[in-house]
């Protein structure tokens, strides 16, 4: 009989160069991150995948709260007529909603939509809460599940149900709302780059790509190893589009009634897909230490007779690491060393330390880096300091590697032929665009590339649209995208 | 124009003695804990109510993890046929499920049920994960929303959608599963009594009251101030009922295949209802310090001219409390002192400290206790220690007060007339029962009382059923219940 461990060990991960899509699914399976549930397109997030989501939640939640945001919970069910109140919003979401028509054994008088996002259900309530300028700003966030009916599901990237946080704020002035929308994007960018080691380009979405109901959508875009872009998170300046239809008004210091200025911003479990596709290699997942549920795995080397002193030493090291706030785990299972190494390698643990009879006797341990495969021998008394330094080095290395890849694959292009070629070869392309939506649609139809954003760092520059040849002032970021 | 603060200040809380049900709703409103959403029976958990839920989550989550439990996430949608596979389970839940029939603009081939609980969707997946004894025990928990169509909604206690955690475990032996079910009940009991200061009676549910699909249901029951019982949390020994229909099998060390032994256990946002009804008084919410999002509120006394030194002093005290891990907040809003006091009183903050010009000058501060209304003057340098002691004293006092109430209202009864009277007067009643379900139903029909449990501490005792007069060995706990 084949046990589960043995079966996993013998399952091969497809090479990225052979089939990138299959590699992605193989890594998710090998690292035990997630799998499909019984309903097509629904995802089960397995404990190890969920532990990554918990790290994301803990870190972001604290950062949100530091800016005055409070968590709350709003209902899963939205009356169908609510969704219809903001015209762009309903157009954007109506095609992909799931609808409850029966409950408690009866047909419902009004069908209920399962939230694809919560603007409408929240803002109906916000209107009851807000009366005066003293109630502003209102800064609310929730960590919840949402449902959008996806025809082509893909684990973490597109599933019928996913987990996210959605922040929703109301302000007294347009300026303050825009500052908040940009602040949240900045928090997302810092989180992506300094915690997940994923370099991102921040910018503003063109009209045709913005959130259904927003005035402006700010985005951060990351390059995956196949050159495609992943929208990592977005933050919307909603203007007064929703406050006018949901009647969110306040008496200001001028004793007059005004509509509130709003923002919403979200980040989802899709970022875990981005994490896999930014750092993973042909041996499986590779995790930056700051997001890793386990930073250091201590594996005992069991050869024949079990030796209790190995586990004891491993736990001693683990306890020392805990005092330095380093997350470690001891693996003293009675398995062949190779099996253990392989398992933790697939799971992307940044550092592996082998604890065998020889190491315990000589008081010298080997640190193996997941990112580079490099091994270094360290005396016991220098172990904690050396691990701390190595974790920092891994974190930096992963970010620099991803940044170097993106830089080498970002092309500034002025000719249509070069554009087509650069997109085909899997690059980010900075090119002029005349801001005509029809032209953007032609470009998409011919090359598969969409306009990811107008990068914040783009400078005014006279040029001509890559496709229409009409005058243009700015280079936009084009790429194929997830 | 009336601002929001002013409006709240002038809203009166109904006295408990006048109308207990209205008092409950008034407290929820006055403390800004929750309100109904746009769909009937759906609840919006407001930031202050959600902060209490976050404390519940943080404390319990850590305790679960200490026993080896891992978090995961399973889909919201369950194929209708799954629910039907365990016959008791479907009978229990079918009448109250919500059903998605349309999605993505089309009618679904198979209707999807929104999880009322996740046994079926999880166990289908567990069967794929478990192969060998080495995969056991499997200890999984999730913090999620669930939906049960309630005809008589009541905030926190019965809402169409609520938040909870549901733990699900699989074990190699019946004994181990039962130990796990009892361990989780013990964790719930400790949490109820030592964190929420709610005394509970632990015991086993009779057949007719157990979870749909369980072999045994263990429960903890708390007495509310109106004498009714609230089921605080339950833990189920599922036996092999589900493993047999979902085919959860494992090869044991004997190289033979066996069905797993399972448990499930849950605690929900309804415990917040229990918190309100255990400790609240005619002035609003009263929170035990250990569950309070804010343990100490420091209010500046603004009289006429704003004085920056008050806020500064309040923040200094707050910082000192933070070093002692005491959660405090400074309220330096420009409002009349009475308005501030009243607001924090309604929110049940355990300790209020006034920071006025006099206090700052004399370096002596007044600690006001929410539970007793008592005020004591403390010199600045003794403040932190005194607050720490006072918080412990409040925590103990609230538990002892609730325990004394329950003890004074628990009656041992042997005559039917006394039983009816005791139930009518809002007591817990310990009485003999012949274990005939029909008799239990008669008792319920005539008095409204249900069998809450056979308490673990009940001893064998010869007696006669309170209703049928047939022989009985044990006293059961009867009460009206939420």
Boltz contact constraints between the chains, C-beta under 6 A:
constraints:
  - contact:
      token1: [A, 1]
      token2: [B, 251]
      max_distance: 6.0
  - contact:
      token1: [A, 3]
      token2: [B, 132]
      max_distance: 6.0
  - contact:
      token1: [A, 3]
      token2: [B, 134]
      max_distance: 6.0
  - contact:
      token1: [A, 4]
      token2: [B, 131]
      max_distance: 6.0
  - contact:
      token1: [A, 4]
      token2: [B, 135]
      max_distance: 6.0
  - contact:
      token1: [A, 37]
      token2: [B, 75]
      max_distance: 6.0
  - contact:
      token1: [A, 38]
      token2: [B, 79]
      max_distance: 6.0
  - contact:
      token1: [A, 38]
      token2: [B, 124]
      max_distance: 6.0
  - contact:
      token1: [A, 39]
      token2: [B, 77]
      max_distance: 6.0
  - contact:
      token1: [A, 42]
      token2: [B, 75]
      max_distance: 6.0
  - contact:
      token1: [A, 42]
      token2: [B, 77]
      max_distance: 6.0
  - contact:
      token1: [A, 44]
      token2: [B, 74]
      max_distance: 6.0
  - contact:
      token1: [A, 44]
      token2: [B, 125]
      max_distance: 6.0
  - contact:
      token1: [A, 45]
      token2: [B, 72]
      max_distance: 6.0
  - contact:
      token1: [A, 45]
      token2: [B, 73]
      max_distance: 6.0
  - contact:
      token1: [A, 46]
      token2: [B, 72]
      max_distance: 6.0
  - contact:
      token1: [A, 47]
      token2: [B, 70]
      max_distance: 6.0
  - contact:
      token1: [A, 47]
      token2: [B, 72]
      max_distance: 6.0
  - contact:
      token1: [A, 50]
      token2: [B, 71]
      max_distance: 6.0
  - contact:
      token1: [A, 50]
      token2: [B, 72]
      max_distance: 6.0
  - contact:
      token1: [A, 50]
      token2: [B, 73]
      max_distance: 6.0
  - contact:
      token1: [A, 70]
      token2: [B, 47]
      max_distance: 6.0
  - contact:
      token1: [A, 71]
      token2: [B, 50]
      max_distance: 6.0
  - contact:
      token1: [A, 72]
      token2: [B, 45]
      max_distance: 6.0
  - contact:
      token1: [A, 72]
      token2: [B, 46]
      max_distance: 6.0
  - contact:
      token1: [A, 72]
      token2: [B, 47]
      max_distance: 6.0
  - contact:
      token1: [A, 72]
      token2: [B, 50]
      max_distance: 6.0
  - contact:
      token1: [A, 73]
      token2: [B, 45]
      max_distance: 6.0
  - contact:
      token1: [A, 73]
      token2: [B, 50]
      max_distance: 6.0
  - contact:
      token1: [A, 74]
      token2: [B, 44]
      max_distance: 6.0
  - contact:
      token1: [A, 75]
      token2: [B, 37]
      max_distance: 6.0
  - contact:
      token1: [A, 75]
      token2: [B, 42]
      max_distance: 6.0
  - contact:
      token1: [A, 75]
      token2: [B, 161]
      max_distance: 6.0
  - contact:
      token1: [A, 76]
      token2: [B, 145]
      max_distance: 6.0
  - contact:
      token1: [A, 76]
      token2: [B, 161]
      max_distance: 6.0
  - contact:
      token1: [A, 77]
      token2: [B, 39]
      max_distance: 6.0
  - contact:
      token1: [A, 77]
      token2: [B, 42]
      max_distance: 6.0
  - contact:
      token1: [A, 79]
      token2: [B, 38]
      max_distance: 6.0
  - contact:
      token1: [A, 95]
      token2: [B, 105]
      max_distance: 6.0
  - contact:
      token1: [A, 96]
      token2: [B, 104]
      max_distance: 6.0
  - contact:
      token1: [A, 98]
      token2: [B, 100]
      max_distance: 6.0
  - contact:
      token1: [A, 98]
      token2: [B, 103]
      max_distance: 6.0
  - contact:
      token1: [A, 99]
      token2: [B, 102]
      max_distance: 6.0
  - contact:
      token1: [A, 100]
      token2: [B, 98]
      max_distance: 6.0
  - contact:
      token1: [A, 100]
      token2: [B, 100]
      max_distance: 6.0
  - contact:
      token1: [A, 101]
      token2: [B, 101]
      max_distance: 6.0
  - contact:
      token1: [A, 102]
      token2: [B, 99]
      max_distance: 6.0
  - contact:
      token1: [A, 103]
      token2: [B, 98]
      max_distance: 6.0
  - contact:
      token1: [A, 103]
      token2: [B, 149]
      max_distance: 6.0
  - contact:
      token1: [A, 104]
      token2: [B, 96]
      max_distance: 6.0
  - contact:
      token1: [A, 104]
      token2: [B, 149]
      max_distance: 6.0
  - contact:
      token1: [A, 105]
      token2: [B, 95]
      max_distance: 6.0
  - contact:
      token1: [A, 124]
      token2: [B, 38]
      max_distance: 6.0
  - contact:
      token1: [A, 125]
      token2: [B, 44]
      max_distance: 6.0
  - contact:
      token1: [A, 131]
      token2: [B, 4]
      max_distance: 6.0
  - contact:
      token1: [A, 132]
      token2: [B, 3]
      max_distance: 6.0
  - contact:
      token1: [A, 132]
      token2: [B, 4]
      max_distance: 6.0
  - contact:
      token1: [A, 134]
      token2: [B, 3]
      max_distance: 6.0
  - contact:
      token1: [A, 135]
      token2: [B, 4]
      max_distance: 6.0
  - contact:
      token1: [A, 145]
      token2: [B, 76]
      max_distance: 6.0
  - contact:
      token1: [A, 149]
      token2: [B, 103]
      max_distance: 6.0
  - contact:
      token1: [A, 149]
      token2: [B, 104]
      max_distance: 6.0
  - contact:
      token1: [A, 161]
      token2: [B, 75]
      max_distance: 6.0
  - contact:
      token1: [A, 161]
      token2: [B, 76]
      max_distance: 6.0
  - contact:
      token1: [A, 251]
      token2: [B, 1]
      max_distance: 6.0
